[in-house]
């Protein structure tokens, strides 16, 4: 994997969406990682996947198929407003696609497969 140069100081998440969209359209499956206390985010992700058994004691992993509805959902997400720790592009701590693409630390670190 190699990092994508990305300016995470942006005031919108439109650049994040432009990077994400072609990756989503090539993917068949996803994983979303959320911290345990992110109950709204977990509930939103569970509309598109199921909890996956993991040994991560502080969070939940949701896995599912990349469907047109899931793509529309992610590309319609507003930029989160709770940006004190991270200038979040997405409400999800991590998003992994089966293509090798990842969006981590709330979309502030992006990686493409080698």
Secondary structure, DSSP 8 states (H G I E B T S, - for coil): -EE----TT-SSSHHHHHHHHHHHHH-SEEEEEEETT-HHHHHHHTTT-EEE--S-TTEEEEEEE--HHHHHHHHT----S--SSS--SSSSSEEEETTS-EEETTTTEEEE--
